[in-house]
């Protein structure tokens, strides 16, 4: 559960159908991309991204999942 992330966090998501492209990105409060994971040919199913939040300064971040051009963004708080 990403809020608040202290040492590590897991972000879970599920694809209801196969996708040709998938991108998971994290941006800091200034809009600077600090993490990116992209995949092609992704199958339907449950997935997760494990993040070591020790590498990120405390603050507010936004993570986005883009699947075949459809994007959803949520907020994540990193605390120390």
Beta strands, then each sheet from edge to edge (+ up, - down):
strand 1: 9-15
strand 2: 19-28
strand 3: 33-42
strand 4: 45-51
strand 5: 59-67
strand 6: 70-78
sheet 1: 1+ 4-
sheet 2: 3+ 2- 5+ 6-
end
